[in-house]
Amino acid sequence: MSEQVDCVVIGAGVVGLAIARRMALAGREVVILEAEAAFGTHTSARNSEVIHAGIYYASGSLKARLCVPGRQALCRYCAEHDVNYRNIGKVVVACEDAQVPAMHKYMEQAKTNGVDDLRLLSRDELAELEPNVRAAAGFFSPSTGVVDSHGLMLAYLGDAEAHGASLALASPVVAGEVTDRGIVLRVGGAETMAIECRTVINSAGLHAPAVARSIAGVPPQSIPPTYYAIGHYYTLTGKSPFNHLVYPVTRADWLGVHVTIDLGGQVKFGPDFSWIDDVDYRFDESREPAFYEAIRRYYPGLRDGTLQPGYTGIRPRITGPGEPAQDFTFSGPSDHGIPGLVNLFGIESPGLTSSLAIADHVANLLT
């Protein structure tokens, strides 16, 4: 005997909670299934907490289309719900003359994406904004900010629960089946059970492809492969030498060891980028010399011994080494032919920034 539920959202990260909120606000009966003992413990808790302006993403991509409206909606939401955030601004720098053309391409791409407030900086302006940064050129993004990601998730969850949603922790989806009555999910945990669902939204982040593969009847060709990209973050001891976020120009699929200043004033450097085979958050301190070298390209005043190990984060990738950078991927009924099922794959940065826009997009796929 299975329990019947209107709508199940799998995964209680920032995107899953935004989707659950959106569906609950629309009057749906929503149950959120989270495999861990707390919400938002993976990608949502292990990132830079940056509100992205929408500068870098390929023209017409879902990342580009959802980031700008998502950022606008997120800032309004934070202001209205007393979620702590700050439009601290970001300086993007070309560390050497050879990188200046790439920096200008960033500005052109941003304009294409609807980011219309970037400002090219003269050397004097750059020195005034960031006197401790050495660069050949730079531009300023006033719309880039930082947010309390945990506070944001609490607000999303509070909204969802206020409209009837419920959160089930330590409730992993272990199997499922597409039937003529809907989708039946088998849920593990302290008490195993079966849930018959009209709608299933798979927002399981790092584990979304595995969850999709566990549901019998989902076409295998609609499920991408799984890759994991780990990034390390170091923190800086002492007072911040920066006034804004600082991002160096680097290759297209990685924004480099950049500067983030969190809402408590703590400076963080990272992430770096490497591939791993499994979800493993252990910190590799042997990467420290590479951090010093990368940071000193734009911050030559970094003193030995001032970097401290911070944390690691893992991006849910669906393209692997040597392949083009991925876009957000939404596999809905028009893609796989199963009514009421949406799988979200490769939802990495700017997923937090885009979370409200992603929720709207998912709701539209189900109409």
Beta strands, then each sheet from edge to edge (+ up, - down):
strand 1: 3-10
strand 2: 30-33
strand 3: 50-51
strand 4: 85-86
strand 5: 90-94
strand 6: 119-121
strand 7: 137-141
strand 8: 145-147
strand 9: 166-168
strand 10: 173-179
strand 11: 182-187
strand 12: 193-202
strand 13: 215-216
strand 14: 227-236
strand 15: 245-248
strand 16: 258-261
strand 17: 267-270
strand 18: 274-276
strand 19: 307-317
strand 20: 329-331
strand 21: 341-345
sheet 1: 9+ 2+ 1+ 12+ 11- 10+ 13+
sheet 2: 9+ 2+ 1+ 12+ 21+ 20-
sheet 3: 3+ 8- 4+
sheet 4: 6+ 7- 5+ 15+
sheet 5: 16+ 17- 14+ 18-
sheet 6: 16+ 17- 14+ 19-
end
